């Protein structure tokens, strides 16, 4: 017996009915059965004990099953069920050697194990060899009849969709030709099939629906060994390509893929041991479910440990990955292709369901990475949009055009990036991420629009504030009848200019007319608010403005020159004019007049505060008489436009008069002082009286010239004293201040003159007279300087005293 490869004989089920899990798993791995897919066949042999089953298998399939030693007598050789790989036969063929039937070793348990092993063989085998003696053909009590009954009975418990090939091997063939033996054998088989109880559904089912019956005959191995081997060799050829259509195992319906054979065999034996009906189609689905799930779990574990996936997952956490979708799709398709390759022979429904579950698990695994990729893509696109949008605006492009172009461009860029990151197996909707990006872009555009509009509005508001504040302040400072019309024209002109500029600027923002009109109205309101605010500020300084105006008009003439109170001015008229101008300013500042409304504020103030006759009448009235300023509102003027209420105007006017009264009093005092200083000569009648009464003295002087000399010298001395003492200047402020001032300066001035005269008299008449003259001149200048200093000090004291006198005089008045 030739062998070309190891057959790895292994006990599949021991004599006690225990399945050899470890040994069988090792056997499957050794022969690499899992790689065969559906390209494998299973052959089993059953028959009476010591009928040469193992010998036949060893010669037919080049196995090494243990054979009976004829010299030791007939006994049980094979216990349980053994399995081996057929050597040199393609496709891969497994052969099972079953324990012989009718053995004395098992006794009463023989029938139970016989049925179990027969059922197992029929469930897992494509071809079943039934070993039988030639002399049992046609015999009623033949040894093979119980075996056939067992086979047919257990077949009823198998819900198998495929036909099993039953090959009856007639051993120790006699001279009777096979053509004569085969009909008899088939007739016996049919009788046994008919006698076996069948379910109602299979009462009339012929044997051919379940089995393909083949009959072969072999000569005696002991008597005709060479012929036996030749016949076995011929029979061996029939097992080549047995799974091809028309072959011994050509019906492949319900075949379990090779990778699930071990699990299938384990579960079949478990069901048989539990004495349950064996539903092979359901069993096939069960095996497919378990194996496909195992394969799917293996592929899932392999995917999670895949280096490319781990690197890709790590990389996408820190930033976008170029070609993310292509790389991930490749890894996913590789795992699924491997699953398909290993699970391709299992039940299609189960295989597809498990593949779908595997896809879902894999997609669930990669979904966070995909979300991270989309997040990076969204944030990156948003940042690029912001940069491009800002650049477009800085380059002077219109806001709406820039926003629209940049939005469309970068949404298209996101779509391109998403196409690169798409997972082909998934049906994930990217619309949420895309909508989020769109919302982010719109939000950024809105924020920039709001900032730009705010900046634009602030710019025009600043221009309005600058264009209105100063001019309004100046116009209110020079308050007159044209003040508010001028302010109104200024407001209208500047507002129209600002509104026109803002309207042109807003045209690039593509906003609706309602919003645009609202912004323009807001700018108009702001301009009006600037004027009103400035008017309120100036109204708060009304008293200061009134005093300034009064001081300007009272203290300066029409040529804006300071007034000199010479005595010719009409102080009463000047005071009335200045106070009327101040009252005019108060009436202008009392209310806002930006509309065309007419009021009588000026008349009310004039009649209540300036009109002399009215004031006199008010003085004579009783306390209960109506006061036109005893109110907090003006007639025909809304409270919102009121700057200074009537009551406040009255209070301001009272305070104004009190604070300007001193200025008027000082002017009156200065005018009286000026009059007194200009009238220091005696009146004309006094001069005539002096001439008449002093005529005799005048004639005496003419008769005695010495008197004239004395008088002339006295005149010079008096003239010098007049100049030195500045008598006319001292008496300008009044007689008493002049006398006091002269009294302090007189003695120092006389002493200075005498000292100069003494120095002049002591000068020697020498050649250096020029030098002496220079010294005398210097001394005279020094004395004059000291005299002037003394005179100034005296004047200051006199002036101070005069001022105090006038002040007291004013208070008495």
Secondary structure, DSSP 8 states (H G I E B T S, - for coil): ---SS----EEEE-TTS-B-HHHHHHHHHHTTGGGGTT-EEEEEEEEBTTSSHHHHHHHHH--------GGG-S-----SEEEEE-TT-SSEEEEEEE--BS-TTTGGGHHHHHHHHHHHHHHH-SEEEEEEEGGGTT-TT-HHHHHHHHHHHHHHTB--SS-EEEEEEEES--SS-HHHHHHHHHHHHHHHHHHS---GGGTT--GGGTEEEEEEE---TTT-HHHHHHHHHHHHHTTTTTTSTTSTT---TT---GGGHHHHHHHHHHHHHTT--B-HHHHHHHHHHHHHHHHHHHHHHHHHT-HHHHHHHHHHHHS--TTHHHHHHHHHHHHHHHHHHHHTTS-HHHHHHHHHHHHHHHHHHHHHHHHHHHHHHHHHHHHHHHHHHHHHHHTT--HHHHHHHHHHHHHHHHHHHHHHH--TT----THHHHHHHHHHHHHHHHHHHHHHHHHHHHHHHHHHHHHHHHHHHHHHHT-STTHHHHHHHHHHHHHHHHHHHHHHHHGGG---HHHHHHHHHHHHHHHHHHHHHHHHHHHHTHHHHHHHHHHHHHHB-TTS-B----S-S-HHHHHHHHHHHHHHHHHHHTB---SS----HHHHHIIIII-HHHHHHHHHS-TTS--TT-SSS-TT--GGGBSS-HHHHHHHHHHHHHHHHHHHHHHHHHHHHHHHHHT-S--HHHHHHHHHHTHHHHHHHHH-HHHHHHHHHHHHHHHHHHHHHTHHHHGGG-HHHHHHHHHHHHHHHHHHHHHHHHHHHT---STTHHHHHHHHHHHHHHHHHHHHHHHHHHHHHHHHHHHHHHHHHHHH-
